[in-house]
Amino acid sequence: MKQRIALTLGVACMAYAALASAKVGPDEAGKLGKDLTPVGAEKAGNADGSIPAWEPAPKHGNLSGEFPHDEKIDAEKPKFTINKGNLAQYEAKLTEGHKFLLKTYDSYKMNVYPTHRQVDYPAEVKEATVKNAGTCEMIGTDTLDNCKLGFPFPIPKTGAEPIWNHKLKFRGDYAKRYNNQMIVQRDGQFVLTKIIEDAAFYYGSPSKQVPLTKDSGEFLRYLSRTIAPPRLAGTFILVHEKAGTGEAGRAAWLYTPALKRIRRAPTVCCDNPYEGTDGHQFYDQVDMFNGSLERYNWKLVGKKEIYIPYDSNKIAGNTIKYKDLVRPKHLNQDLPRYELHRVWVVEANIKQGTSHTFGKRVMYLDEDSWNIVAEDDYDNRGQLMQFHEGHLVVAYNIQAASTVPEVIYHFNSGRYFITAAFNEDKPYDLSVKYNDDYFNASSVQKMTTK
């Protein structure tokens, strides 16, 4: 009997080892802060100098009331423009989505500017990231253990690890943002949806430093309130975001004025359409990608130099109106800024026995910030059906980076969807604070009566 128990335990231990990603050794971890930045990017530029060495910018600016801006960068002129006529010259450094847009629309172009690598993070986040390299592990694709505050996998070995770096990136302690959304028709017409979002970050918060372990996985709380148009106004979505799957994973609630009560909402997941987007954004496309990884096999393809949206202060700022940003079939491409950067390329292929509208997803993550900045999405026949583009801005006021706005191009309909725009409202407010119970279902129910 003892032998059988011992054998069973041995098999269980081997299964655990097979599922857990390995920590990097001391020699590899020792590269962080030397050849690599403290969060895992290559410090040096590329061979021809078109990508410069990392030069982090100092922290500056107020926590509220400031739109993204950098006077020096914003005054620069394009180095060159990529269009349908010269596509062949540059296509090796383009996503499939950008190539599709350039081939399909004569009016689509990409203005390429000098590259800057100024993203930095607070000292506590960088120090914690270095420690995580030798302690943090992943069990399967959705459970993390021995991870604290910093990026969990600065030297990734599997495809799921960079995605967790994106999901757990530092964003401060709390945030309030105005999220304006537009479904843009082929003729350029759109209706504005206005959402106010509140968030509390637990894992990536220097003041909280809530660790992730195999037994405890909550890392953020999120509440959205739709305020326009009238047919959607009064809708609330509450999420407790957790590492793990099933009952151990995400907990979500939905309130709609028609029902007049808040209820658990397991459908706030995966490729279910986000409320009010008419199917133009799935729940797992919020913030480029979020939620469970369990439906896919994740492959780390490697690094590549490509042109990506970067230092996009102009289209995120308050000098541009939505009518100036929107054009038929695609954004007004006079406005976005593209730079050459190194990215991590991750490929996700649907697991047998599971389902998702996307059979394959190819994601591109900026090496300096771990933000997903672009995603090629394929249907289950292998055809490119969507392209998701995040325009990255550097938040000097908290030392971080994020993508605003984000655009999802629907190639089957010719429409596109803009989200996370706040040009005509207020910028992020990172000075706010919330009590934990603000993000409870009972508290949200009370808000609906005000």
Summary of the structure (lengths in Angstrom):
residues: 450
radius of gyration: 21.6
end to end distance: 64.3
largest distance: 76.1
contacts: 1487
relative contact order: 0.17
helix: 20%
strand: 33%
